[in-house]
């Protein structure tokens, strides 16, 4: 399966799992990626190996969300590296 089709199927799958949602919180994103929240937090802190995210607010502990599209793109790119 090529990356375009994989991306499309991944987005559709995420939209089915999280109906009516455009973004996920850290806990939901970690579950989708198959990692722990602490691992996701470490990756956010180090700025490596994670989907693009949106930080809502300027405070150190501001809420962070990940769009479904960004998660799907990350999974597609991770799949490409494995192949």
C-alpha positions in Angstrom: 0.0 0.0 0.0 1.4 3.4 -0.9 1.7 6.2 1.6 -1.2 8.3 0.2 -3.6 5.4 0.7 -2.2 4.6 4.1 -2.6 8.2 5.1 -6.2 8.3 3.9 -7.1 5.0 5.7 -5.4 6.1 8.9 -7.3 9.4 8.9 -10.5 7.6 8.3 -9.8 5.1 11.1 -9.0 8.0 13.6 -12.2 9.8 12.6 -14.2 6.7 13.3 -12.6 6.2 16.7 -13.0 9.8 17.7 -16.2 10.9 16.0 -16.8 14.6 15.9 -13.3 15.4 17.1 -10.5 17.2 15.2 -7.8 16.9 17.8 -6.7 14.6 20.7 -5.2 15.4 24.1 -1.9 13.9 25.3 -3.4 10.8 26.8 -5.4 9.9 23.7 -2.5 10.6 21.4 -0.2 8.4 23.5 -2.7 5.6 23.3 -2.9 5.9 19.5 0.8 5.9 19.2 1.2 2.9 21.5 3.4 4.8 24.0 2.9 6.1 27.6 2.0 9.6 28.4 5.4 10.1 30.2 7.2 9.0 27.0 5.1 11.5 24.9 5.9 14.2 27.5 9.6 13.5 27.2 9.4 13.7 23.4 7.6 17.0 23.7 10.2 18.3 26.1 13.0 17.1 23.8 11.2 18.1 20.6 11.8 14.8 18.8 9.9 11.9 17.3 6.3 13.1 17.7 3.5 14.5 15.6 3.1 18.2 15.2 1.1 19.7 18.1 -0.7 22.8 19.1 0.0 24.5 22.4 -3.0 26.4 23.7 -1.7 29.3 25.8 1.6 30.7 26.8 2.0 29.1 30.2 4.6 26.3 30.8 1.8 23.9 31.6 -0.6 25.0 28.8 -2.8 22.4 27.1 -1.3 20.5 24.2 -3.4 19.0 21.4 -2.6 16.9 18.4 -4.8 17.1 15.3 -5.9 13.8 13.7 -4.3 14.8 10.5 -0.9 15.4 12.2 -1.1 12.0 14.0 -1.9 10.3 10.7 1.0 12.0 8.9 3.3 11.0 11.7 2.2 7.4 11.5 2.6 7.4 7.8 6.1 8.8 8.0 7.0 6.3 10.8 5.8 3.5 8.6 7.8 4.8 5.6 11.0 4.6 7.7 10.4 1.0 8.7 9.9 -0.1 5.2 
